[in-house]
Amino acid sequence: MGRQEEKVINRIIHAKDSMYYTNADLTDEVLSEKYWAWAESAVRICKRVNRNAKHILDFGGAYGRCSRVFVEEFPDATVTVHDRIEDCIIFCRDVLGQDVAQTEEEIPRNYFDLIWCGSVFTHLPQHRWEYTFELLSDCLRPNGHLVFTTSSERATIGIEKVKNKPNYGVPIEAKGRFVNSYRKYGYAFQQYPSIDVETEMYGCCHTSLDWNKKFIDQSPHFNLESQESEAWRSINNCQDVNVCIKINDDELLDSTK
């Protein structure tokens, strides 16, 4: 994969980028500030984890909101964007000039020092968490870091408080079950109505930091390095941050003796 040459952020926004256009009632100035605040926050988090990373994967990177800031702030690194949506990949490759991987098979194995997953696991049911952890473990080098975000307690409170309309993709009739599941187990998932459940499980997933820790502790591939509540921040929203380090093969062998 080629070295990124462009070091100045390309500020072009794709017309379908919902991360920008979700709040259509806001001014362009406020929309832009919120949009880039997420990306700048992601870079600050990743620099604390490994400021010397040479190979970075923005997994589920959509239209390159975070990856283009990674390119600027990690000038000596290769930055690869993965997304399953073809429009995202075409935009990141042809407009932003970034390295891309649309299918999981295209993502290099045993290659990355750092993988960023911003608001990916917030949409996946538990069995897809398991599959995705396996995949990302294969893509990381030993002692590489996986940094992923999850919905904060504040988001679940928001679902609980707003009773007269859907929010976070959770319909009114499902809110009680969703919140009760989160309070009881630390995990709740609601399939988006627009997604065919027979084709794909994708929706709203809220997990507590304790649930995340237990999940990571059960993984044979990762050790939990840190967790921070509401650390990925924009103007009026935030998510929790979880940092894992890949167990190298020698450590894994030692643990099984």
C-alpha positions as a Markdown table, in Angstrom:
| # | Residue | x | y | z |
|---|---|---|---|---|
| 1 | Met | 0.0 | 0.0 | 0.0 |
| 2 | Gly | 1.4 | 3.4 | -1.0 |
| 3 | Arg | 2.4 | 6.2 | 1.3 |
| 4 | Gln | -0.1 | 9.0 | 1.7 |
| 5 | Glu | 1.3 | 12.1 | 0.0 |
| 6 | Glu | -1.5 | 14.6 | 0.8 |
| 7 | Lys | -1.0 | 16.0 | 4.3 |
| 8 | Val | -3.6 | 18.8 | 4.3 |
| 9 | Ile | -7.2 | 17.9 | 5.1 |
| 10 | Asn | -9.5 | 17.8 | 2.1 |
| 11 | Arg | -12.7 | 19.3 | 3.5 |
| 12 | Ile | -15.0 | 18.1 | 0.8 |
| 13 | Ile | -18.2 | 16.5 | 2.2 |
| 14 | His | -20.0 | 13.8 | 0.3 |
| 15 | Ala | -23.7 | 14.5 | -0.4 |
| 16 | Lys | -24.7 | 11.2 | 1.3 |
| 17 | Asp | -22.6 | 11.6 | 4.4 |
| 18 | Ser | -25.2 | 11.3 | 7.2 |
| 19 | Met | -22.5 | 12.1 | 9.8 |
| 20 | Tyr | -22.7 | 15.7 | 8.4 |
| 21 | Tyr | -26.3 | 16.1 | 7.3 |
| 22 | Thr | -28.2 | 14.4 | 10.2 |
| 23 | Asn | -29.1 | 17.7 | 11.8 |
| 24 | Ala | -30.4 | 19.6 | 8.8 |
| 25 | Asp | -31.8 | 22.4 | 10.9 |
| 26 | Leu | -28.3 | 23.6 | 12.0 |
| 27 | Thr | -26.2 | 26.1 | 10.1 |
| 28 | Asp | -23.3 | 24.9 | 7.9 |
| 29 | Glu | -20.9 | 26.4 | 10.3 |
| 30 | Val | -22.2 | 24.4 | 13.3 |
| 31 | Leu | -22.5 | 21.2 | 11.2 |
| 32 | Ser | -18.9 | 21.6 | 10.1 |
| 33 | Glu | -17.7 | 22.2 | 13.6 |
| 34 | Lys | -19.5 | 19.1 | 15.0 |
| 35 | Tyr | -18.3 | 17.0 | 12.1 |
| 36 | Trp | -14.6 | 17.8 | 12.4 |
| 37 | Ala | -14.7 | 17.8 | 16.3 |
| 38 | Trp | -15.4 | 14.0 | 16.1 |
| 39 | Ala | -12.4 | 13.5 | 13.9 |
| 40 | Glu | -10.1 | 15.6 | 15.9 |
| 41 | Ser | -11.2 | 13.9 | 19.1 |
| 42 | Ala | -10.4 | 10.5 | 17.5 |
| 43 | Val | -6.9 | 11.6 | 16.6 |
| 44 | Arg | -6.2 | 12.8 | 20.1 |
| 45 | Ile | -7.3 | 9.5 | 21.5 |
| 46 | Cys | -5.2 | 7.5 | 19.1 |
| 47 | Lys | -2.1 | 9.6 | 19.6 |
| 48 | Arg | -2.3 | 8.8 | 23.3 |
| 49 | Val | -2.5 | 5.1 | 22.5 |
| 50 | Asn | 0.4 | 5.1 | 19.9 |
| 51 | Arg | 1.6 | 8.3 | 18.4 |
| 52 | Asn | 4.3 | 6.4 | 16.4 |
| 53 | Ala | 1.9 | 4.1 | 14.6 |
| 54 | Lys | 3.0 | 3.5 | 11.0 |
| 55 | His | 0.0 | 1.6 | 9.7 |
| 56 | Ile | -3.5 | 2.7 | 10.7 |
| 57 | Leu | -6.8 | 1.2 | 9.7 |
| 58 | Asp | -10.0 | 3.3 | 10.0 |
| 59 | Phe | -12.5 | 0.4 | 10.1 |
| 60 | Gly | -16.0 | 1.3 | 9.1 |
| 61 | Gly | -14.6 | 4.7 | 8.1 |
| 62 | Ala | -17.5 | 5.7 | 5.9 |
| 63 | Tyr | -16.7 | 8.9 | 3.9 |
| 64 | Gly | -13.3 | 9.5 | 5.6 |
| 65 | Arg | -14.3 | 11.9 | 8.3 |
| 66 | Cys | -11.6 | 10.5 | 10.7 |
| 67 | Ser | -9.2 | 9.0 | 8.3 |
| 68 | Arg | -8.4 | 12.2 | 6.5 |
| 69 | Val | -7.4 | 13.8 | 9.8 |
| 70 | Phe | -5.3 | 10.7 | 10.6 |
| 71 | Val | -3.5 | 11.3 | 7.3 |
| 72 | Glu | -2.6 | 14.9 | 8.4 |
| 73 | Glu | -1.7 | 14.1 | 12.0 |
| 74 | Phe | 0.2 | 10.9 | 11.3 |
| 75 | Pro | 2.3 | 12.1 | 8.4 |
| 76 | Asp | 4.7 | 9.1 | 8.4 |
| 77 | Ala | 1.9 | 6.5 | 8.5 |
| 78 | Thr | -0.1 | 4.7 | 5.8 |
| 79 | Val | -3.8 | 5.2 | 6.5 |
| 80 | Thr | -6.3 | 2.7 | 5.1 |
| 81 | Val | -10.1 | 3.2 | 5.1 |
| 82 | His | -12.5 | 0.2 | 5.2 |
| 83 | Asp | -16.2 | 0.4 | 4.6 |
| 84 | Arg | -18.7 | -2.0 | 3.0 |
| 85 | Ile | -20.6 | 0.8 | 1.2 |
| 86 | Glu | -19.3 | 1.3 | -2.4 |
| 87 | Asp | -20.0 | 5.0 | -2.5 |
| 88 | Cys | -17.8 | 5.5 | 0.6 |
| 89 | Ile | -14.9 | 3.6 | -0.9 |
| 90 | Ile | -15.2 | 5.4 | -4.3 |
| 91 | Phe | -15.2 | 8.8 | -2.5 |
| 92 | Cys | -12.2 | 8.0 | -0.2 |
| 93 | Arg | -10.2 | 6.5 | -3.1 |
| 94 | Asp | -11.0 | 8.9 | -5.9 |
| 95 | Val | -11.7 | 12.2 | -4.1 |
| 96 | Leu | -9.5 | 11.9 | -1.0 |
| 97 | Gly | -6.8 | 9.8 | -2.6 |
| 98 | Gln | -6.7 | 7.3 | 0.3 |
| 99 | Asp | -5.9 | 3.6 | 0.5 |
| 100 | Val | -9.1 | 1.7 | 0.7 |
| 101 | Ala | -10.5 | -1.8 | 1.4 |
| 102 | Gln | -14.2 | -2.5 | 0.7 |
| 103 | Thr | -14.4 | -6.2 | 1.4 |
| 104 | Glu | -12.9 | -7.8 | 4.5 |
| 105 | Glu | -10.7 | -10.0 | 2.3 |
| 106 | Glu | -9.0 | -6.8 | 1.0 |
| 107 | Ile | -7.8 | -5.7 | 4.4 |
| 108 | Pro | -4.2 | -6.7 | 4.9 |
| 109 | Arg | -3.5 | -9.3 | 7.7 |
| 110 | Asn | -0.9 | -8.9 | 10.4 |
| 111 | Tyr | -0.2 | -5.4 | 9.1 |
| 112 | Phe | -1.6 | -2.6 | 11.3 |
| 113 | Asp | -0.2 | -1.0 | 14.4 |
| 114 | Leu | -3.5 | 0.7 | 15.2 |
| 115 | Ile | -7.1 | 0.1 | 14.3 |
| 116 | Trp | -9.7 | 2.8 | 15.0 |
| 117 | Cys | -13.4 | 1.7 | 15.1 |
| 118 | Gly | -15.5 | 4.8 | 15.7 |
| 119 | Ser | -19.2 | 4.0 | 16.3 |
| 120 | Val | -19.0 | 0.5 | 14.7 |
| 121 | Phe | -19.8 | -1.7 | 17.6 |
| 122 | Thr | -22.6 | 0.6 | 18.5 |
| 123 | His | -24.6 | -1.0 | 15.6 |
| 124 | Leu | -23.7 | -4.7 | 16.0 |
| 125 | Pro | -25.3 | -7.6 | 17.9 |
| 126 | Gln | -23.1 | -9.7 | 20.1 |
| 127 | His | -22.4 | -12.5 | 17.6 |
| 128 | Arg | -21.1 | -9.9 | 15.2 |
| 129 | Trp | -18.9 | -8.4 | 17.9 |
| 130 | Glu | -17.3 | -11.8 | 18.2 |
| 131 | Tyr | -16.8 | -12.2 | 14.4 |
| 132 | Thr | -15.4 | -8.6 | 14.1 |
| 133 | Phe | -13.0 | -9.1 | 17.0 |
| 134 | Glu | -11.6 | -12.2 | 15.2 |
| 135 | Leu | -11.2 | -10.3 | 12.0 |
| 136 | Leu | -9.5 | -7.3 | 13.5 |
| 137 | Ser | -7.2 | -9.5 | 15.5 |
| 138 | Asp | -6.0 | -11.1 | 12.2 |
| 139 | Cys | -5.4 | -7.6 | 10.8 |
| 140 | Leu | -3.3 | -6.3 | 13.7 |
| 141 | Arg | 0.4 | -7.0 | 14.3 |
| 142 | Pro | 1.3 | -8.5 | 17.7 |
| 143 | Asn | 1.1 | -5.8 | 20.4 |
| 144 | Gly | -1.0 | -3.6 | 18.0 |
| 145 | His | -3.9 | -1.7 | 19.4 |
| 146 | Leu | -7.6 | -1.8 | 18.7 |
| 147 | Val | -9.4 | 1.4 | 19.8 |
| 148 | Phe | -13.2 | 1.1 | 19.6 |
| 149 | Thr | -16.1 | 3.3 | 20.9 |
| 150 | Thr | -19.4 | 2.3 | 22.5 |
| 151 | Ser | -22.5 | 4.2 | 23.4 |
| 152 | Ser | -22.3 | 6.0 | 26.7 |
| 153 | Glu | -24.7 | 5.8 | 29.6 |
| 154 | Arg | -26.0 | 9.2 | 28.6 |
| 155 | Ala | -27.3 | 7.7 | 25.3 |
| 156 | Thr | -29.4 | 5.1 | 27.1 |
| 157 | Ile | -30.7 | 7.8 | 29.4 |
| 158 | Gly | -31.7 | 9.8 | 26.3 |
| 159 | Ile | -33.7 | 6.8 | 25.0 |
| 160 | Glu | -35.4 | 6.5 | 28.4 |
| 161 | Lys | -36.3 | 10.2 | 28.6 |
| 162 | Val | -37.7 | 10.7 | 25.1 |
| 163 | Lys | -40.9 | 8.7 | 25.4 |
| 164 | Asn | -43.1 | 10.1 | 22.6 |
| 165 | Lys | -40.9 | 9.4 | 19.5 |
| 166 | Pro | -38.2 | 7.0 | 18.3 |
| 167 | Asn | -34.5 | 8.0 | 18.9 |
| 168 | Tyr | -31.2 | 6.2 | 18.3 |
| 169 | Gly | -33.2 | 4.0 | 15.9 |
| 170 | Val | -35.2 | 2.5 | 18.7 |
| 171 | Pro | -39.0 | 2.6 | 18.1 |
| 172 | Ile | -41.3 | 3.7 | 20.9 |
| 173 | Glu | -42.7 | 0.2 | 21.5 |
| 174 | Ala | -39.2 | -1.2 | 21.9 |
| 175 | Lys | -37.8 | 1.4 | 24.3 |
| 176 | Gly | -38.9 | -0.3 | 27.6 |
| 177 | Arg | -37.4 | -3.6 | 26.6 |
| 178 | Phe | -34.3 | -2.0 | 25.3 |
| 179 | Val | -33.6 | 0.1 | 28.5 |
| 180 | Asn | -34.5 | -2.8 | 30.8 |
| 181 | Ser | -32.1 | -5.1 | 28.9 |
| 182 | Tyr | -29.3 | -2.5 | 29.3 |
| 183 | Arg | -30.0 | -2.0 | 33.0 |
| 184 | Lys | -30.1 | -5.7 | 33.7 |
| 185 | Tyr | -27.3 | -7.1 | 31.5 |
| 186 | Gly | -25.3 | -4.0 | 30.4 |
| 187 | Tyr | -26.2 | -4.9 | 26.8 |
| 188 | Ala | -29.2 | -4.0 | 24.6 |
| 189 | Phe | -29.7 | -4.4 | 20.8 |
| 190 | Gln | -32.5 | -3.2 | 18.6 |
| 191 | Gln | -32.6 | -4.0 | 14.9 |
| 192 | Tyr | -33.2 | -1.0 | 12.7 |
| 193 | Pro | -36.6 | -1.3 | 11.0 |
| 194 | Ser | -35.2 | -0.4 | 7.6 |
| 195 | Ile | -32.8 | -3.4 | 7.7 |
| 196 | Asp | -33.9 | -6.9 | 6.6 |
| 197 | Val | -33.3 | -9.1 | 9.6 |
| 198 | Glu | -32.9 | -12.1 | 7.4 |
| 199 | Thr | -30.1 | -10.4 | 5.4 |
| 200 | Glu | -28.2 | -8.6 | 8.1 |
| 201 | Met | -28.3 | -7.8 | 11.8 |
| 202 | Tyr | -27.6 | -4.1 | 12.1 |
| 203 | Gly | -29.1 | -1.6 | 14.5 |
| 204 | Cys | -28.7 | 0.2 | 17.8 |
| 205 | Cys | -26.4 | -1.5 | 20.4 |
| 206 | His | -25.7 | -0.1 | 23.8 |
| 207 | Thr | -23.2 | -1.7 | 26.1 |
| 208 | Ser | -21.9 | -0.7 | 29.5 |
| 209 | Leu | -18.1 | -0.4 | 30.2 |
| 210 | Asp | -18.4 | -3.4 | 32.5 |
| 211 | Trp | -20.0 | -5.5 | 29.8 |
| 212 | Asn | -17.3 | -4.4 | 27.4 |
| 213 | Lys | -14.6 | -5.4 | 29.9 |
| 214 | Lys | -16.1 | -8.9 | 30.4 |
| 215 | Phe | -16.4 | -9.4 | 26.6 |
| 216 | Ile | -12.7 | -8.4 | 26.1 |
| 217 | Asp | -11.6 | -10.6 | 29.0 |
| 218 | Gln | -13.1 | -13.6 | 27.2 |
| 219 | Ser | -11.2 | -12.9 | 24.0 |
| 220 | Pro | -8.2 | -15.1 | 23.4 |
| 221 | His | -6.7 | -12.4 | 21.2 |
| 222 | Phe | -6.8 | -9.2 | 23.3 |
| 223 | Asn | -6.1 | -7.7 | 26.7 |
| 224 | Leu | -7.9 | -4.7 | 27.9 |
| 225 | Glu | -5.5 | -1.8 | 28.3 |
| 226 | Ser | -7.9 | 1.1 | 29.2 |
| 227 | Gln | -11.4 | 2.4 | 29.2 |
| 228 | Glu | -12.7 | 5.9 | 29.4 |
| 229 | Ser | -16.2 | 7.1 | 29.8 |
| 230 | Glu | -17.4 | 9.7 | 27.3 |
| 231 | Ala | -13.9 | 10.3 | 25.9 |
| 232 | Trp | -14.8 | 10.5 | 22.2 |
| 233 | Arg | -16.5 | 13.8 | 22.0 |
| 234 | Ser | -18.1 | 16.4 | 19.7 |
| 235 | Ile | -20.1 | 19.5 | 20.6 |
| 236 | Asn | -23.1 | 17.9 | 22.3 |
| 237 | Asn | -22.5 | 14.2 | 22.1 |
| 238 | Cys | -20.0 | 11.6 | 23.2 |
| 239 | Gln | -19.1 | 7.9 | 23.3 |
| 240 | Asp | -17.1 | 5.7 | 25.6 |
| 241 | Val | -13.6 | 4.5 | 24.5 |
| 242 | Asn | -12.1 | 1.1 | 24.9 |
| 243 | Val | -8.5 | 0.3 | 24.1 |
| 244 | Cys | -7.2 | -3.3 | 23.7 |
| 245 | Ile | -3.8 | -4.6 | 22.8 |
| 246 | Lys | -3.3 | -7.7 | 20.7 |
| 247 | Ile | -1.7 | -10.6 | 22.6 |
| 248 | Asn | 1.4 | -11.8 | 20.7 |
| 249 | Asp | 1.8 | -15.4 | 19.8 |
| 250 | Asp | 4.4 | -16.1 | 22.5 |
| 251 | Glu | 2.1 | -14.8 | 25.2 |
| 252 | Leu | -0.8 | -16.8 | 23.9 |
| 253 | Leu | 1.3 | -20.0 | 23.9 |
| 254 | Asp | 2.5 | -19.3 | 27.5 |
| 255 | Ser | -1.0 | -18.9 | 28.7 |
| 256 | Thr | -2.0 | -22.3 | 27.4 |
| 257 | Lys | 0.8 | -24.2 | 29.0 |
